[in-house]
Structure formats: structure tokens, C-alpha cells
Amino acid sequence: MKIAIVYYSKTGNTQKVAELIAEGAKKVNEAEVKCMSIEAIDSEFLVEAKAVIFGSPTIAGSFAWQLKQWLDTTRNVGGKLGAVFATANYVGGGAEVAELSLIAELLVKGMLVYSSGAAEGQPFIHYGAVCIQDGDEGQKERAGIFGERIAKKVAELFS
């Protein structure tokens, strides 16, 4: 089962978090995970993916316009499981608003949105993983847990 992680990374932090999420997702049997910047999309992998996890830096309390532009022009994510994560420069930087805005985009695209919420217990991941810059140790651990939880849900829904 293929899982794509699509991100825009301005400074490299979002890319690092995407890689942490991928490591967590790969813990699930049969998960084939590929991280890809919006500048280098593997279209064939994306079409075959059962889930797409989107990541963005938080910019002025929202997600990056580059990711918005990409989402506005793509047509191949409907019906897939969608999830989101965000990076921010500091606590209180609006990452949760960026995630909610991104979730709205995924719903408009016809994706099934999942975060694990409180259903999986601690750590609670309400909207998606959040890391300040590339994350402290706890945030990095939660990013991996987030990836693993998404992969488990993909297996449950699509295997």
C-alpha cells in the first residue's frame, strides 16, 4: 500500500518532518512511503497512493501559497485518505489554523481526512502533527507516531 507525503519546505524543516512521518509510517507492514516536494512530484506514485499526507510551513497563520497553488491544479487525490502536518517558527504561530485550512482544501478535493485525534490515546494528535522548526525530541517522536497511525488507518481501510 502506497502512502505519499507531499510537502512544501521553505527552509528544510518541513522536509525533515516529512521524513520523520515517513519513518513512522514504514513501521506498518506493506507500507511503501515516498516523500516528495511539490517541486518534484512522482505523479505515478501519487496516483497509486491510497493516502496522501500534506505538509507545509506556517506562514502568516496559514499554509504556504505554493501548496495551495499545487492543490488548485491537481485532480488525482479524490477518494484517498488525507492527513496534514505543519511546521512553525515558534509556539503560537498559527499552525493549527494552517492545518485546519489545509484540511478544508482536502475535503473540497473529496479526500477522507484522518488525524487519529484522541481515538488512539496519548499522544493526542487533533488536526495533524506540528513541529516547531524541525521539532524537539517530543515533537519528533509524535511525528513518527502520527505517520504510523496514518499507515495503520490506510491498511485498515484499503487492504
N, C-alpha and C positions, 0 to 999 in steps of 0.2 A: 504494500500500500504506500503510495507516494504522498508526501507532505512537502509543499513548497513554502518557503519562508521568503517573502518579498518585502524588501525594505528600501528606504532612502536613508542614507547616512551622510550627514554634513561633515562631521569631524572624525568619524570612525567608531564612535561609541555605539551607535545603533547597530552597526555591523557586528561588533563584539558581542552584543547582547543576542543578536540573531544566532550567532554561533553557539552561545550557551543554551539557548532554547533548542537548537538542533541536537546538541549533545543529549539533552534530556529526552527528546522525542526518540532518539535512536536506541534508547533503553528498551523500547517496546519491540517485541519480535515482529519481524516482517516490515518494520518501518524503514522506508527509504526516504531520506530527508535531503533536501537541497536548498541552500541559502542562495538568494540571488538579489543583487541590487537592481533597482528599476532601470538602471542603465545597461544591464546585461541579463535580460530575461531569457531563460531557456523555455521557449514557447511550447515545445513538445512536452517537456516535463510538466509544465503548468497545466496543460490541457488534461494530462493523465492524472494529475494530483487529485486526491479526494478531499484534501484540506489545503487552505492557504492561510498562513499566519502573516499578518501585515505589521510592519514596524516603522516607526517614524520618530524623529526628534520632536520635542515640543517646541513650537515656535509661536510666540505671542498667544499662548493658551490654546493652540490648535495644532493639527498635524501639518506636515510640510506640503506646500503647494505642488511640489514635484510629484508626490504620491497621489494627490488629488487629480492632477492632470493625467497621470497614468491610468487611474481608475476610471476617469471620464472617457477614456478611449479604448478600454479593454471590454471584451464581451464574453470572455471564456471562464468566468468564475461562478456563475449562477449554479445553484444546486449543490455546491461544495460546502464543507464545514469551514467557517471563517473564524478567526481569532485575531486579537490585536495586542501589541505591546508598544510602549513608549519610553523614550529616554528624556531626561530633563537636566538642566544645568544645576538646579537646586530644588530643595523641598518647597512646595507651594508654587511651583512653576506652571501649574495647569495641566499636568499630564493626564489627569482623569478626564478633563474636558476634551483634550486631544483624542483620548481613547473613545469617548462617547461619540464624538464627531465622526471618527473613523468607523465605529460600529454602525452608525446611521448610513454611511456610504455602503457598507457591506449588505445591509438589509435592502437598500434600494437595488443593489445588484442581484438580489434573490439568493443570497447566501444564508446558510443556517449558522447562527452565531453562538459560540460557546466560549466560556472562560473558566469553568469549573466552579466559580462563585464560592459559596460556603458549603456546597454539597460534598466536597471531598475532605472537609475538615481543614485543620491548620496545615499550612498557612492559607488563609483566605485570599483568593485572587478574584476580586469582584469584577473588574472590567477586563483586565489583562495585566501582564507583568509590567512593572515600572522600575526603572533603574535611574539613579542619579548619576549622570555621566555614564560610565560603563559598569557601575554598580559596586557597592561594598560587598563583603563576603555574604551577608544575609540576602541581599538582593540578587546576587549571582546564583545562590542556591535556589531561590524562589523562581528565577528564570528557568533553570533546569527542570524544576518540579512542574512548572507551567507547561513546558514542552512535552514532558512525559504524560501529563494529564490530557493534553490535546490529542496526542498519539493514541492513548487508550480509548478516548471517545471515538476517534476515527475508526479504530479496529472494531469497536462495539457497533457502530452504525453501518460500516461499509464492508466488513469482512464476511 
